[in-house]
Amino acid sequence: MTDGGTPLGGSHARPDALAKVTGQTRYVGDIALPGMLHAAVAAADVSSARVGSVDTSRALEIPGVEAVMTAQDVPGANLIGVIFPDQPLLVEDRVRMVGDRFAVVAARSPEAAWRSATAVSAQLEPLAGVHDPVEALKAGADAVHDSGNLVHTFRVERGDIKKAEARATVVVEAEYRIGGQEHAYLEPQACLAIPEAGRVTVLASCQCPFYIQQGVARVLGLPLSAVRVEQAPTGGAFGGKEDYPSEPAACAALLAWRTRRPVRLLYPREHDLQATTKRHAMRVHHRWGADRAGRLRFAEVDVLLDAGAYAGLSTVVAERANASAIGPYDVAAVRVRTRVAYTNNLFGGAFRGFGAPQVTWAHEATMDRLARELGLHPVELRRRNVLGERRRVTSTGQRLPAPVMAKACLEKAVAASSAGQPARALPPGRWLHGTGTALVLYGCNLHHGGQHLDRSSAVVILQADGSAVVRVGLTEMGQGNLVAAQTVAATALGIDPVKVEVWQPDTTTVADSGPTVASRGAHASGLAILEAVRRLRRRLDPVAAELLGCEPSQVMLGGDAARVFGEPEQTIAMEQVVQEMVRRRIETIATGWYRSRRRRFDPATGLGSPYEFYAMACHVARVAVDPDLGLVRVEHVAAAHDVGKVLHRDALEGQIQGGIVQAMGWALTEELKLSRGRLLNPGFTDYLIPTSDDAPAISIALLEDAPGSGPFGSKGIGEPSFIPTAAAIRNAVCDAIGAEVDRLPLTPPVIVEAVAARHPFSFLLP
Amino acid sequence: MLPKFTYSRPGSLVQVANLAARPGTRVHAGGTDLLGCLRDGVFGAESLVSLSGLSDLRGVTPTSGGGLRIGALTTIAEIAANDAISDRYPALAQAAASVASPQLRNQGTIGGNLCQKPRCWYYRGDFHCLRKGGDTCYAFDGENQYHCILGGDGCYIVHPSDTAPALAALGARVTAVSAGGRRTIAVEKLHVPPSTDPQRETALEPGEILTEVILPPPPSGLRSSYRKIRERASWDFAVVGVALALVFDGHTVTTANIFLSGAAPVPWRARQAEEVLNGSNLDGATVERAAHAAVADAEPLAHNAYKVPLFAGLIKEQLTTLGGGT
């Protein structure tokens, strides 16, 4: 207990931890119902084709098969797609990417189901397709959709670039090619659909039960009220279970509806890697200028996202990339253009950072480039340009309230980096050492364009023994939403956190709370819980006051008791207060609601307040590079974060450590090898996520000086922990080898190419 | 999904060999490669015959001639932890320690490690390539960052084993037993290059079981090492790797054996580098010349030329380390 006897800022045991580490948590794959069938997906292995017909006759002959369904069997709309209705659930006349579904199968065993799925055959007329977003936007390119390949363009237009350019003495230009990333959650996509006459329940591993509810209702042609979605315990998500799970859920629901039996769909890992959304690959072109004093004068950024075959969430990912393109720097003249292009590649979706990591990688690479051109230390160039007390206006013209923590994060991280020690000794070699710095300005919660979704529902039910049941609309996926919600509720009710039980979301117990994304879980659930507790206290406080012999306004809650303000001796146990409420038949349940504040923003110019408030962070990476062996070892990462207020220290630090290691994988080894839209490495033997042997030593500094508008002044941490890491690693590698690297990931071939000019064996390269 | 197969675990080698000779049968030792291949549909199997009933095939024992016998079922972890191997054949201990991950080393066997299927995502994926009986190598014009720079001929896989180059450098032999008898094969001759037959990886005939590895006694003055460069610190194949076994007489190298991993469809003997070293001292210029000679014949594909300087760098680094103190 900290903060005067509340759990706030402490490290009490996470409520979900024991069951998870002892194997007691029941994931969807652990749940079998009597009569349950197993689903499988017949998926395309080419990325572009016209479809003549789909033949299911051989698939139906496989023993154990109960149903094979194609597009014409869909009772409602054959449409999935969160924002644009561009994606059929089951293929009609076109294949647009590998993984598009010709049919879904239900059978008595998973083996029979997947065998049957491979027996579905489609008459295809192959098309060349387009697999490069630059090519996709050229005149005459194959159109992925009839609407053309340009999905959308976002802009920021601020100040006069021409005039500013005249005052810039150093101008750098670069083209960055940044690869995508697989989420690599521990638990692949999983759902279970249970039909009843006229309605259906779906249990799913997911981030957004309400998205699934909408998707299933649309596909089955049911009212929303007839579709109940319960979030199953979810073994990791990282954005990969935001938009995507609506697809497997709709498939399972479709088969359950047809067979009138429970149907479970578990993706084998290979199918999961091959068919689900990825972090967007981006091309980012920069032209930035500074004056002799090292002050940024202008910044021009051109971003191109490879959306893949369907729009999915690409436009909102692009919206965040567009607003984050300049970073936490004071630049008077800014021009950003962010375009989204369809290709026949795997489609991009939500992934921790949501478009910001790519543009952050680019702006931090450019800052180091500029520093080298100016002959300044990269940290010094940042000091001269970072937002701070005297420079508080962001690149979109939003004025930030004081204190602005970016500079403090920079100094803290730089200091922590020089004091840090590597996790392990290096093997023999010619190791070059380097240090790299990266800053992020993270817009908390949803962008202006998505603020209609920025809402959340909670229910708090006081129990007769003084404990409390809490329901929220946002999900636990490993990130710590349960412990955050528990901490907030326990603090507000003044009870021990073990007496607060937070249950997984279910669309029949709370109102549509939007998605669990954008690092908004603790923020949005916490504020809704606080509102519910406020409403409860309008009924509880008068009862407690009567029992305590004071005025309701004097009642305080804490230590599992109600107390009188200023009279610490006068207490009554919470249990007794609630029992009195029960005896008097006073309602012990309350709902709470949160919605973000309205703000001004002009989508045409990109100017205004895209986000309500910001979190800032700085990561400093120290690396060792052996240029002869193409090896990069990240030895230490120092992370300083402007967190507003710590809700739960272990969960917060865990998020930062996880974000750093996950981003290190993206920076160095994780490469999606696509061949004409088909993933060649759909397994963890060739798609290289980091192991514990790769993890660097990590030092964390938490800055609580600038409160956010979350519960008790907190700010989200899920994404800011990821965003600056890869950029810091890139800058450290460039520092070590003395050359610029403009591609991600930094695999051995990229390192070899970068050092080639000065390498003793460079003559061996063709 | 695994195919349906019958499974047997005979108690005698003859029974195993008889069963293994039947078409559609695969031999099961640790299964770390076999089960993955079956699950991914790389090849099928109607029946599996397990070696696990043959306890003679486990363990490391001295041979009468002063060498070591390693049973085919000895796990990679046991080899990595064996004191006799670490003391006398460090290249093998280092190679074993660098195989895959702790879990796979606990399960995988030395016999299986030598008989692995190649590393190639087209071969492992759903592509009907030359090695699987098709008529083309998809890697040649495709994504070939991890493919071979030496010895490719119609097929451009790399051999994935770490222990094979170490054993070859140490002059080890394997024993192959079939219903018809037994023979020994030098590890150097165990693997079949695609120029000979692109559809097989080893010289073992159907029904021939690899039962043991025999290491000759280490010559006096032997120094050996194995190192591989991989992208992540654990559970990753060699991007480039080198096994060295050098016999010194004072400061002079009398015999040099150099085998590369990650270079070719078979563990690749770097003869030109050996020739540079034989009879030489390991001075800086010699080391440089040997490193260069090892890759002089390299014919990289579109995306793997980076391996050439990495091999040179690695060989130079390992020769320098091994020559330290001479």
Chai-1 contact restraints between the chains, C-beta under 6 A:
chainA,res_idxA,chainB,res_idxB,connection_type,confidence,min_distance_angstrom,max_distance_angstrom,comment,restraint_id
A,E111,B,M1,contact,1.0,0.0,6.0,A-B,restraint_1
A,W114,B,M1,contact,1.0,0.0,6.0,A-B,restraint_2
A,P428,B,T321,contact,1.0,0.0,6.0,A-B,restraint_3
A,D628,B,G313,contact,1.0,0.0,6.0,A-B,restraint_4
A,L629,B,I229,contact,1.0,0.0,6.0,A-B,restraint_5
A,L629,B,G313,contact,1.0,0.0,6.0,A-B,restraint_6
A,L629,B,L314,contact,1.0,0.0,6.0,A-B,restraint_7
A,G630,B,L310,contact,1.0,0.0,6.0,A-B,restraint_8
A,T669,B,E231,contact,1.0,0.0,6.0,A-B,restraint_9
A,T669,B,R232,contact,1.0,0.0,6.0,A-B,restraint_10
A,K673,B,E143,contact,1.0,0.0,6.0,A-B,restraint_11
A,S675,B,G142,contact,1.0,0.0,6.0,A-B,restraint_12
A,S675,B,E143,contact,1.0,0.0,6.0,A-B,restraint_13
A,L680,B,W121,contact,1.0,0.0,6.0,A-B,restraint_14
A,L680,B,E143,contact,1.0,0.0,6.0,A-B,restraint_15
A,N681,B,W121,contact,1.0,0.0,6.0,A-B,restraint_16
A,D686,B,W121,contact,1.0,0.0,6.0,A-B,restraint_17
A,L688,B,E231,contact,1.0,0.0,6.0,A-B,restraint_18
A,L688,B,R232,contact,1.0,0.0,6.0,A-B,restraint_19
A,T691,B,R232,contact,1.0,0.0,6.0,A-B,restraint_20
A,T691,B,S234,contact,1.0,0.0,6.0,A-B,restraint_21
A,T691,B,W235,contact,1.0,0.0,6.0,A-B,restraint_22
A,D693,B,A233,contact,1.0,0.0,6.0,A-B,restraint_23
A,D693,B,S234,contact,1.0,0.0,6.0,A-B,restraint_24
A,D694,B,R232,contact,1.0,0.0,6.0,A-B,restraint_25
A,D694,B,A233,contact,1.0,0.0,6.0,A-B,restraint_26
A,P748,B,V239,contact,1.0,0.0,6.0,A-B,restraint_27
A,P748,B,Y306,contact,1.0,0.0,6.0,A-B,restraint_28
A,P749,B,Y306,contact,1.0,0.0,6.0,A-B,restraint_29
A,V752,B,Y306,contact,1.0,0.0,6.0,A-B,restraint_30
A,V752,B,P309,contact,1.0,0.0,6.0,A-B,restraint_31
A,H759,B,P309,contact,1.0,0.0,6.0,A-B,restraint_32
A,F761,B,P309,contact,1.0,0.0,6.0,A-B,restraint_33
A,F761,B,A312,contact,1.0,0.0,6.0,A-B,restraint_34
A,L764,B,V308,contact,1.0,0.0,6.0,A-B,restraint_35
A,L764,B,P309,contact,1.0,0.0,6.0,A-B,restraint_36
A,L764,B,A312,contact,1.0,0.0,6.0,A-B,restraint_37
A,L765,B,A305,contact,1.0,0.0,6.0,A-B,restraint_38
A,P766,B,A305,contact,1.0,0.0,6.0,A-B,restraint_39
